[in-house]
């Protein structure tokens, strides 16, 4: 299992106080991580602005570090950059049927997607 996520930080000052005339190496930055939660192993780390390009770098690097043909379950938060990056690197989407809790409502609002190489 691999979990994709990001953690926010800032360099010199927060983005809202950042002047665009200053160095681009200041303001909000994100640690984009791919973690194997069972072992706490960081499979990949990409530091930079929170963009789809950075997410694509993370997913591509993660895919390159796995054994050829190995496909773990992949999970992410709702950040829009993950789905297209994961689909491009790993294959196609497979929707998992939703489960119902005892109260009759959906057990979770999280969408789980399994991906299989084409």
C-alpha positions in Angstrom: 0.0 0.0 0.0 1.2 3.5 -0.9 -0.3 6.7 0.4 0.3 10.0 -1.4 0.0 13.2 0.6 1.4 16.7 1.0 2.5 18.7 4.1 2.6 22.5 4.0 5.4 24.7 5.2 6.9 28.0 4.2 10.3 29.5 3.4 11.2 32.9 4.8 7.5 34.0 5.0 4.0 32.8 4.3 2.7 33.2 0.7 0.2 35.9 1.7 3.1 38.1 2.8 5.2 37.2 -0.3 6.1 39.9 -2.8 6.2 38.5 -6.4 9.3 40.6 -7.0 11.2 38.5 -4.4 13.0 35.3 -5.1 10.7 32.4 -6.1 12.4 30.3 -3.4 10.2 31.9 -0.8 6.6 31.6 0.3 4.5 28.4 0.6 6.2 25.1 -0.1 4.9 21.5 0.2 6.6 18.2 0.9 4.8 15.8 -1.5 5.3 12.3 -0.1 4.6 8.7 -1.0 4.6 6.6 2.1 4.3 2.9 2.8 2.2 3.2 6.0 2.9 -0.3 7.3 6.6 0.3 7.5 6.6 4.1 7.6 9.0 4.0 4.6 9.1 7.2 2.5 9.1 5.8 -1.0 9.4 9.2 -2.6 9.7 12.9 -1.6 9.3 16.0 -3.9 9.6 19.5 -2.4 8.1 22.5 -4.1 5.0 24.5 -4.8 1.7 22.6 -4.7 1.1 22.0 -8.4 -0.1 19.2 -10.6 3.5 19.1 -12.1 5.0 18.4 -8.6 2.3 15.7 -8.0 3.2 14.2 -11.4 6.9 14.1 -10.4 6.0 12.4 -7.1 3.8 9.7 -8.7 6.3 9.1 -11.6 9.2 8.8 -9.2 7.2 6.4 -7.0 6.3 4.2 -10.0 10.0 4.1 -11.0 11.1 2.9 -7.5 8.7 -0.1 -7.5 9.7 -3.4 -8.9 8.5 -3.8 -12.5 5.0 -5.3 -12.5 4.4 -4.5 -8.8 1.3 -2.6 -8.2 0.3 -1.8 -4.5 -3.0 -0.3 -3.5 -2.7 3.5 -4.0 -4.4 6.0 -1.8 -4.5 9.8 -1.8 -6.4 12.8 -0.5 -8.8 14.7 -2.7 -6.1 16.9 -4.3 -7.0 17.1 -8.0 -3.4 16.4 -9.3 -3.3 12.9 -8.1 -5.9 11.1 -10.2 -4.5 12.0 -13.6 -1.0 11.4 -12.5 -1.8 8.0 -11.0 -3.8 7.0 -14.1 -0.9 8.1 -16.4 1.8 6.2 -14.4 -0.1 3.1 -13.4 -3.0 2.3 -15.7 -6.8 2.5 -15.7 -9.4 3.1 -13.0 -11.4 0.4 -11.3 -14.2 1.7 -9.0 -14.7 -0.3 -5.8 -18.4 -0.7 -4.8 -19.4 1.4 -1.8 -20.1 -0.4 1.5 -23.0 0.4 3.8 -22.7 0.9 7.5 -25.3 -0.4 10.0 -27.1 2.9 9.9 -27.7 2.5 6.1 -25.5 5.4 5.1 -22.3 5.2 3.2 -19.4 4.2 5.5 -17.0 6.8 4.1 -17.0 9.7 1.7 -13.5 8.6 0.6 -13.4 7.2 -2.9 -11.1 4.2 -3.2 -9.7 3.5 -6.6 -7.7 0.4 -7.6 -5.5 0.7 -10.6 -4.3 -2.0 -12.8 -1.5 -1.8 -15.5 -2.8 -2.0 -19.0 
